[in-house]
């Protein structure tokens, strides 16, 4: 394909700019990895940048033996999977109902959804409602309140509206119910949108800590981000190595290693959903 000189220059500049953006995002992770693998002397003196100085696995040996970390990892995985499944169930069912042309009360419900998109509930009323429902200090409080949101409903509603109505008519002629049409036709044809919503929501739950900070009291129910906050922000001594372990790993090295440990699972999941991401975001936002 022949391109003009100006197009080549523009493509080169854009490519360099995007490369710099990508490097700026990858560099902090590389720095953390280098710190966690370096000799404690260099790490404590802050002489490590993007390449480890010395090589030690003491940090990761300590991390593997941290019972609280594995317990918090299990809690985070549970609420991420459970919360994402609840989110997809509520979102797809509501969006499908709003996408049907003859659904009763469709306009009123859609306007109520848009109101929640513009105005969010204040913190104190939300806290009072959650306390009254008995969700405080349970894992449900980390999954149910965010299981349905207006943005996801609008995205999926647009997806379902973009599907061919002839398919639905043919299914009705064959005697298929609305539930059958939803399960056998609408959902399989909306895989890109569903995967996009799953990625958005799972990353949001994995990285969230404010809800757990407000509503969770038992240490056994602490998600991973609360543990990280205790270590990185509050520097809680209960998450530091013991006196014998400090000799081979400094607190800064422990912080770097645990942050990487908490980030790695979601980074592994992302490439499997990446192929749906651009397609799902574009189709869900542009098709009418």
C-alpha positions as CSV (number, residue, x, y, z in Angstrom):
1,X,0.0,0.0,0.0
2,X,1.5,3.3,-1.1
3,X,1.3,6.2,1.3
4,X,2.3,9.8,1.1
5,X,5.2,11.3,3.0
6,X,2.9,13.3,5.3
7,X,0.9,10.1,6.1
8,X,4.2,8.3,7.0
9,X,5.4,11.1,9.2
10,X,2.0,11.3,11.0
11,X,2.0,7.5,11.5
12,X,5.5,7.6,12.9
13,X,4.7,10.4,15.3
14,X,1.5,8.7,16.5
15,X,3.4,5.4,16.9
16,X,6.2,7.0,18.9
17,X,3.7,8.8,21.1
18,X,1.7,5.6,21.8
19,X,5.0,3.8,22.5
20,X,5.9,6.4,25.1
21,X,2.5,6.1,26.7
22,X,2.9,2.3,26.8
23,X,6.3,2.6,28.3
24,X,5.1,5.0,31.0
25,X,2.5,2.4,32.0
26,X,4.9,-0.5,32.0
27,X,7.9,1.2,33.7
28,X,6.3,1.3,37.2
29,X,5.7,-2.4,37.1
30,X,9.2,-3.1,35.8
31,X,10.6,-0.9,38.6
32,X,8.6,-2.8,41.3
33,X,9.9,-6.1,39.9
34,X,13.5,-4.8,39.9
35,X,13.1,-3.6,43.5
36,X,11.6,-6.9,44.7
37,X,14.4,-8.9,43.2
38,X,17.3,-6.7,44.2
39,X,19.8,-7.0,47.1
40,X,18.3,-5.4,50.2
41,X,21.2,-3.0,50.5
42,X,20.6,-1.4,47.1
43,X,16.8,-1.5,47.5
44,X,16.9,0.2,50.9
45,X,19.3,2.9,49.5
46,X,16.9,3.5,46.6
47,X,19.6,2.7,44.0
48,X,17.4,0.4,42.0
49,X,15.5,1.7,38.9
50,X,14.5,-0.6,36.0
51,X,17.0,-3.4,36.5
52,X,17.7,-5.4,39.7
53,X,21.0,-5.0,41.4
54,X,21.9,-8.3,42.8
55,X,19.3,-11.1,42.7
56,X,17.3,-12.4,45.6
57,X,14.0,-14.3,45.8
58,X,13.6,-13.8,49.5
59,X,10.7,-11.4,49.1
60,X,8.7,-14.0,47.2
61,X,9.6,-16.7,49.6
62,X,8.2,-14.6,52.4
63,X,5.1,-13.7,50.4
64,X,4.3,-17.4,49.7
65,X,4.3,-18.0,53.4
66,X,2.0,-15.1,54.3
67,X,-1.3,-16.7,55.3
68,X,-3.2,-13.4,55.5
69,X,-2.2,-12.6,51.9
70,X,-3.5,-15.9,50.5
71,X,-6.7,-15.5,52.5
72,X,-7.2,-12.0,51.1
73,X,-6.5,-13.3,47.6
74,X,-9.1,-16.0,48.0
75,X,-11.7,-13.4,49.2
76,X,-10.8,-11.1,46.2
77,X,-11.1,-13.9,43.7
78,X,-14.5,-14.9,45.2
79,X,-16.0,-11.5,45.1
80,X,-14.6,-10.8,41.6
81,X,-16.1,-13.9,40.1
82,X,-19.3,-13.7,42.1
83,X,-19.8,-10.0,41.6
84,X,-19.1,-10.2,37.8
85,X,-21.6,-13.1,37.4
86,X,-24.3,-11.1,39.3
87,X,-23.5,-8.0,37.3
88,X,-23.8,-9.8,34.0
89,X,-27.1,-11.5,35.0
90,X,-28.8,-8.4,36.2
91,X,-27.4,-6.2,33.4
92,X,-28.3,-8.5,30.5
93,X,-31.8,-9.4,31.7
94,X,-32.7,-5.8,32.4
95,X,-31.1,-4.5,29.1
96,X,-32.9,-7.2,27.1
97,X,-36.3,-6.2,28.6
98,X,-35.7,-2.6,27.8
99,X,-34.6,-3.4,24.2
100,X,-37.9,-5.1,23.4
101,X,-40.2,-2.8,21.4
102,X,-43.4,-3.7,23.3
103,X,-42.1,-4.0,26.9
104,X,-44.6,-2.5,29.3
105,X,-43.3,0.5,31.2
106,X,-40.2,0.6,29.1
107,X,-39.9,4.4,28.9
108,X,-40.4,5.1,32.6
109,X,-37.9,2.4,33.6
110,X,-35.3,3.7,31.1
111,X,-35.7,7.3,32.5
112,X,-35.2,6.0,36.0
113,X,-32.1,4.3,34.9
114,X,-30.8,7.5,33.3
115,X,-31.5,9.4,36.5
116,X,-29.2,7.0,38.4
117,X,-26.6,7.5,35.7
118,X,-26.6,11.3,36.3
119,X,-27.2,11.4,40.1
120,X,-25.5,8.9,42.4
121,X,-26.6,8.1,45.9
122,X,-24.8,10.0,48.7
123,X,-22.5,8.1,51.0
124,X,-24.5,8.4,54.3
125,X,-27.9,7.2,52.8
126,X,-26.1,4.4,51.1
127,X,-24.5,3.3,54.4
128,X,-27.8,3.5,56.2
129,X,-29.5,1.3,53.6
130,X,-26.8,-1.3,53.6
131,X,-26.8,-1.4,57.4
132,X,-30.6,-1.8,57.5
133,X,-30.4,-4.6,55.0
134,X,-27.9,-6.5,57.2
135,X,-25.2,-6.5,54.5
136,X,-22.6,-4.9,56.7
137,X,-19.5,-7.1,57.4
138,X,-20.5,-9.6,54.8
139,X,-19.1,-10.4,51.3
140,X,-22.5,-9.5,49.8
141,X,-21.8,-5.8,50.4
142,X,-18.8,-6.1,48.0
143,X,-20.9,-7.6,45.3
144,X,-24.6,-6.6,45.4
145,X,-24.5,-2.7,45.5
146,X,-22.5,-2.5,42.3
147,X,-24.2,-5.4,40.5
148,X,-26.3,-3.1,38.3
149,X,-25.3,0.3,36.8
150,X,-26.8,2.5,34.2
151,X,-23.8,2.6,31.9
152,X,-23.7,-1.2,31.5
153,X,-27.5,-1.4,31.0
154,X,-27.3,1.2,28.2
155,X,-24.4,-0.5,26.5
156,X,-26.1,-3.9,26.5
157,X,-29.5,-2.4,25.5
158,X,-27.8,-0.9,22.4
159,X,-26.3,-4.3,21.7
160,X,-29.6,-6.1,21.8
161,X,-31.3,-3.4,19.7
162,X,-28.7,-3.9,17.0
163,X,-29.6,-7.6,16.6
164,X,-31.7,-8.6,13.6
165,X,-35.4,-8.5,14.5
166,X,-36.0,-11.2,11.9
167,X,-34.1,-13.7,14.1
168,X,-36.5,-13.0,16.9
169,X,-39.5,-13.2,14.7
170,X,-38.4,-16.6,13.3
171,X,-37.8,-17.9,16.8
172,X,-41.3,-16.9,17.8
173,X,-42.8,-18.6,14.8
174,X,-40.9,-21.8,15.9
175,X,-42.6,-21.5,19.3
176,X,-39.6,-20.1,21.3
177,X,-40.5,-18.1,24.4
178,X,-38.9,-14.8,25.3
179,X,-36.6,-16.5,27.8
180,X,-35.6,-18.9,25.0
181,X,-34.9,-16.1,22.6
182,X,-32.8,-14.3,25.2
183,X,-30.8,-17.4,26.1
184,X,-30.4,-19.0,22.7
185,X,-30.2,-16.0,20.4
186,X,-29.6,-12.7,22.1
187,X,-26.8,-13.8,24.5
188,X,-24.7,-15.8,22.0
189,X,-24.8,-12.9,19.5
190,X,-23.7,-10.4,22.2
191,X,-20.5,-12.2,23.3
192,X,-18.4,-9.1,22.6
193,X,-20.5,-6.8,24.7
194,X,-20.8,-9.3,27.6
195,X,-17.0,-9.8,27.6
196,X,-16.4,-6.1,27.6
197,X,-18.7,-5.6,30.6
198,X,-17.1,-8.5,32.4
199,X,-13.7,-7.0,31.9
200,X,-14.8,-3.6,33.2
201,X,-16.6,-4.9,36.2
202,X,-14.0,-7.5,37.2
203,X,-11.2,-5.0,37.1
204,X,-13.3,-2.6,39.1
205,X,-14.0,-5.1,41.8
206,X,-10.4,-6.4,41.9
207,X,-9.1,-2.8,42.4
208,X,-11.8,-1.5,44.7
209,X,-11.1,-1.0,48.4
210,X,-13.4,1.8,49.6
211,X,-16.5,-0.4,50.1
212,X,-14.5,-2.9,52.1
213,X,-13.0,0.0,54.1
214,X,-16.5,1.2,55.0
215,X,-18.4,-2.0,55.6
216,X,-16.0,-4.8,56.4
217,X,-14.8,-5.3,60.1
218,X,-13.6,-8.9,60.2
219,X,-10.0,-9.4,59.1
220,X,-11.0,-12.8,57.7
221,X,-13.1,-10.9,55.1
222,X,-10.5,-8.3,54.1
223,X,-10.0,-8.3,50.3
224,X,-6.6,-8.0,48.8
225,X,-6.7,-4.2,48.3
226,X,-7.3,-3.6,52.0
227,X,-4.3,-5.7,52.8
228,X,-2.2,-3.6,50.4
229,X,-3.5,-0.4,51.9
230,X,-2.5,-1.6,55.3
231,X,1.0,-2.3,54.1
232,X,1.6,0.5,51.7
233,X,-0.3,3.4,53.3
234,X,-0.6,2.6,57.0
235,X,2.5,0.4,57.1
236,X,0.8,-2.0,59.5
237,X,3.5,-4.0,61.2
238,X,1.3,-7.2,61.2
239,X,2.0,-7.5,57.5
240,X,5.7,-6.9,57.7
241,X,8.3,-9.6,57.9
242,X,9.5,-10.8,61.3
243,X,12.7,-9.7,62.8
244,X,14.7,-12.5,61.2
245,X,13.2,-11.9,57.7
246,X,14.0,-8.2,57.7
247,X,17.6,-9.0,57.2
248,X,17.0,-10.5,53.8
249,X,14.1,-8.2,52.7
250,X,13.3,-4.6,53.5
251,X,9.7,-3.2,53.8
252,X,10.1,-1.4,50.5
253,X,10.9,-4.7,48.8
254,X,7.9,-6.4,50.5
255,X,5.6,-3.6,49.3
256,X,6.9,-4.0,45.7
257,X,6.5,-7.8,45.8
258,X,3.0,-7.8,47.2
259,X,1.8,-5.1,44.8
260,X,3.1,-7.2,41.9
261,X,1.5,-10.3,43.4
262,X,-1.9,-8.5,43.6
263,X,-1.6,-7.2,40.1
264,X,-0.5,-10.3,38.3
265,X,-3.9,-12.3,38.3
266,X,-5.9,-9.5,36.6
267,X,-3.0,-8.9,34.1
268,X,-3.2,-12.6,33.2
269,X,-7.0,-12.5,32.6
270,X,-6.9,-9.3,30.4
271,X,-5.3,-10.8,27.3
272,X,-8.0,-13.5,27.0
273,X,-10.7,-10.8,26.9
274,X,-8.8,-8.2,24.9
275,X,-10.0,-9.4,21.5
276,X,-13.6,-8.6,22.6
277,X,-12.7,-5.3,24.2
278,X,-12.5,-2.9,21.2
279,X,-15.3,-4.5,19.3
280,X,-17.6,-4.6,22.3
281,X,-16.9,-1.0,23.3
282,X,-17.3,0.4,19.7
283,X,-20.4,-1.6,18.8
284,X,-22.1,-1.0,22.1
285,X,-21.6,2.8,21.9
286,X,-22.3,3.4,18.2
287,X,-25.0,1.0,17.0
288,X,-28.6,2.1,17.2
